[in-house]
Each structure stands twice: as structure tokens, then as C-alpha cells.
Amino acid sequence: MTEERQTAQLKTGGDQGYLRIATEEAFATEEQVAAYLRMIRDGEADKGMVSLWGFYAQSPSPRATQIMERLLDLGERRIADMDVHGIDKAILALTSPGVQPLTDLDEAKGIATRANDQLAAACAKYPDRYIGMGTVAPQDPEWSAREIHRGAKELGFKGIQINSHTQGHYLDEPQFDPIFRALAEVDQPLYIHPSTSPDAMIGPMLDAGLDGAIFGFGVETGMHLLRLITIGIFDRYPTLQIMVGHMGEALPYWLYRLDYMHQAGVRSQRYERMKPLNKTIAGYLQSNVLVTNSGVAWEPAIKFCQEVMGEDRVMYAMDYPYQVEAREVHAMDAMTMSPETKKKFFQTNAERWFKL
């Protein structure tokens, strides 16, 4: 890409022939962050939270302070950042790990409820710029199901985001079925966003500084999606759509081996939970999984994912405010791709799957 192209002004309004809809953009609330800091201070936080939020919420470094300022703003600063980077619409969700680490159920549900109300108010104030995905407290699956219905029917939300595991528990466990039932009833997608790995998994990554977005997030979240696929979640809920970011948390690139070894495992009857499914893992990625390129502004990866999953299943995201780079928007605009496919990537796939 030429230097002139990299520094040219980015514009909203479809100047390139498409709107840019960013599909994995985060916000935070003051009480959410205060709860994290209390847990760290009181020794209640797991190692991942200490590593992640001990940095972002307390470090005086320019990266941490700028991210915190942007996370907490749902007003003019965020809109100005969107304008500068050419982002027409942002699909917003409460930043990871949401309320999922909180052990006090009333506190968790209260923070989630108020965060959803705050997001709904921001979407109402900026209806042409913001779209909401609700948050829930999977610690209480039945309450979460009711909050999914409230988000869809009263708050105007277009899906929900869950930040991977909840205190070491994964959504393939039977107690979480009310969440999937509610999603099927309102016909909305689930976005599984990364969280730091539970203590049982994080050790070797934390020791090496690989526990966060550099590696650990993808490993843990990709495993979560794979657990759901192999337990048969899409056989139970055939219309369910699950979204993941960061180019599918590596699963599209391992797909050949995943399918081969999964089928070998089913035939061998080695694992009690590994039963025959209606489709291959590849089949589910092509019918029930959606991927965003959050944090991966890399043309070869995007094209590969489009090839193996279908160009209707890959969407644009910036990953604001954790990765905000104008040069990455320019790089995506400059991809060698048909105008029709590029419009799907930036705009119409998001409009289709979020029912905008």
C-alpha cells in the first residue's frame, strides 16, 4: 500500500461504495471496573483478571489510560474516533469479562442490567451509529434467558455477547441450556468473545506473557467454540448462529485436522461425550458459525476464511478500543477483492446476520 493511500482521509457515508460496520467494539461501565479492582484488591480475582485488569485499570502507561478513557465513553469522543477512522456503525458490547467473574449473583445481575440500560440509552441517542449486543450473567442461566428476551423485545438489542468461560465453566455444560433456548426463541446470534483463561489453563501462557490477546485469548475461545460444536449444540438448535472474532480464533486454519481427528475420535468411541453429529465440523462452520476479523487486518487470512467458510460468513470489525489503527482500515479498503464481496465483508453480512 502506498504512503499516500495510508495517510488519505478516511470517510464515513459509503465513500468507498460500502458502509463500514464494525462488529466487535467494546465499552465499559465505571461500576464494572470498580468491581474488578475490588476483586483484585481483595484477592478474589483469578490470575487472568489480575494480569489483564491489573494493567488496564491501574497502569499509568499511555496505552492503558487511552484504552480506559475510550472504553468508558459512549458519547462524542467515541463518535469522533469513528468519524476519523471511517466507521459508519459500531456494534457495541460490554467489555470482557463482563460480569462473569462475580460471585455475588445480585451484584452481577445488577451491573449487567444497568450496563444494558446504559447501552440502550446510547443506541437511542445515536441510532444511526450504534447497535447494541446485550450482556448476561451466565452464573444464573434462567435470569440470563429473561435478560435476552428483554434485550430483544424492550432494548432493541441485536444479539448477546458472552465472554467465554464463566468461572471455569463452559457453555456446553447442561445448566446453560436456557441461554440457548432463549436465543433460539428471539432468533438472535451469540457472540463468544475471549476472556483470560481460567487458572487451571493459564499457567504456562502467563509465565511467558502469552495469556492475553497475543495468544491465550484465541486458544481458550477457540476451544470453547469447539466444545459447543462437538457436543452437538447445532444439532439441538439448528438455526443458532454463533459469532467469534479474530478470524475464527484459529479454527478455520486447523479445520482439516479438526475434522479428521474428530471423526477418528467418534469412530474409536474413545470419549464418552464425543458422539456422531449431523454434520462435520466444517459443515457447521459453513452453516452456523460467523467470523469477524477483529484484530486481524490481514488480507490473506480474510480471503482464506472466506474460501473455507463462505464469503457470506466473514465480517469486518476494528476491535475498538484495544486495536485502533487507521492504517488497518486503509489496508482493508485496499484488499484485492470484488466490489460485491468487499461490500459483504464491510456492510451487508453484518446487516443480514444482526438483522439491521
Secondary structure as GFF3:
##gff-version 3
##sequence-region A 1 356
A	DSSP	alpha_helix	3	7	.	.	.	ID=ss1
A	DSSP	beta_strand	21	27	.	.	.	ID=ss2
A	DSSP	alpha_helix	30	42	.	.	.	ID=ss3
A	DSSP	alpha_helix	47	56	.	.	.	ID=ss4
A	DSSP	alpha_helix	62	71	.	.	.	ID=ss5
A	DSSP	alpha_helix	76	84	.	.	.	ID=ss6
A	DSSP	beta_strand	89	94	.	.	.	ID=ss7
A	DSSP	alpha_helix	105	125	.	.	.	ID=ss8
A	DSSP	beta_strand	130	132	.	.	.	ID=ss9
A	DSSP	beta_strand	134	135	.	.	.	ID=ss10
A	DSSP	alpha_helix	141	153	.	.	.	ID=ss11
A	DSSP	beta_strand	160	162	.	.	.	ID=ss12
A	DSSP	three_ten_helix	174	176	.	.	.	ID=ss13
A	DSSP	alpha_helix	177	186	.	.	.	ID=ss14
A	DSSP	beta_strand	190	192	.	.	.	ID=ss15
A	DSSP	alpha_helix	199	207	.	.	.	ID=ss16
A	DSSP	alpha_helix	216	231	.	.	.	ID=ss17
A	DSSP	alpha_helix	233	236	.	.	.	ID=ss18
A	DSSP	beta_strand	242	244	.	.	.	ID=ss19
A	DSSP	alpha_helix	246	249	.	.	.	ID=ss20
A	DSSP	three_ten_helix	251	254	.	.	.	ID=ss21
A	DSSP	alpha_helix	255	268	.	.	.	ID=ss22
A	DSSP	alpha_helix	281	285	.	.	.	ID=ss23
A	DSSP	beta_strand	289	292	.	.	.	ID=ss24
A	DSSP	alpha_helix	299	309	.	.	.	ID=ss25
A	DSSP	three_ten_helix	311	313	.	.	.	ID=ss26
A	DSSP	beta_strand	314	315	.	.	.	ID=ss27
A	DSSP	alpha_helix	326	333	.	.	.	ID=ss28
A	DSSP	alpha_helix	339	343	.	.	.	ID=ss29
A	DSSP	pi_helix	344	348	.	.	.	ID=ss30
A	DSSP	alpha_helix	349	353	.	.	.	ID=ss31
###
